[in-house]
């Protein structure tokens, strides 16, 4: 790829996805939640869309930063006619008044839930002056139960990014997402960013994920450790499948939570990131390092950057030659003396004398492999 290759690729992928959606004549529910980076040329692919069965559309934050493409998506939504029942345009403040002109008068007469942008100004013209109340159904709970049953058999990835969202939205989406995650037994990837309320973490109190491969909770417990016990208990259920664990910046995880790792064995674990987890307090380091030690020769990457409070006895409890295949790790302590979290002799003991490249050496080597140049260039 030349300069801008990644950006061009992203535009192409978005355009392909929306082109496919435009031809989905049986579409009933559309969610583009937080897709605020879709370029105007991708939105243009919705031209000619006929979504005559669409009942729900969630465009939360799609037009938070810019309004280009809003007219195209509103024109596509107008093809729903009287079918559209729910529309979420929260944080879509960049939709221009001109964009609304593409929606015909009286188009959405059955719309009973309209959040955010355009509701007050366009209700009379587009919905006949009022929004109907949703009709309750006696089978709603039964339907929800059926959905949960389906998810328990199919949901393999949960990716939730709460950064920059209003607190009320964080709570709703995190609780809903974690509830679904707790109900599946086939989950493989669990990825969360940002501060999540304790109510959401509690949804994981009964979760069992025997097929979990990747966990990334970067900065989730940077300021508050509430909920760490629940999620670490769930992660321990991935006895033989876990390959990647990222707890970077989670320095508020309490000892009670780390103790959930007692007797945990992760024989397939390959990459672990504990950056700054023990920058202020070493409580729990023994427990997590014991679990990581169970990976043995599978472990190739371990990042302990800034973990200056790990006590020497935590490393001493790990047998000689436990990690012979460390490809690289960062153990700079970032203390006043500029020292290391672990001394060279102890590293040699844990690797059985194997040569270990530090993280910066590995990065330089990657540059050489990509560009064929010398480590000092670029």
Secondary structure, 3 states (H helix, E strand, C coil): CCCCHHHHHHHHHHHHHHHHHHCCCCCCEEECCCCCCCCHHHHHHHCCCCCCCCCEEECCCCCCCCCCCHHHHHHHHHCCHHHCCEEEECCCCCCCHHHHCCCCCCCCCCCCEEEECCHHHHHHHHHCCCCCCCCCCCCHHHHHHHHHHHHHHHCCEEEEECCCCCHHHHHHHHHHHHHHHHCCCCCCEEEEECCCCHHHHHHHCCCCCCCCCEEECCCCCCCCCCCHHHHHHHHCCCCCCCCEEECCCCCCCCHHHHHHHCCCCCCCCCEEECCCCCCCCCCCHHHHHHHHHCCHHHCCEEECCCCCCCCHHHHHCCCCCCCCCCCEEECECCCCCCCECCCHHHHHHHHCCCCCEEHHHHHHHHHHHHHCCCCCCC
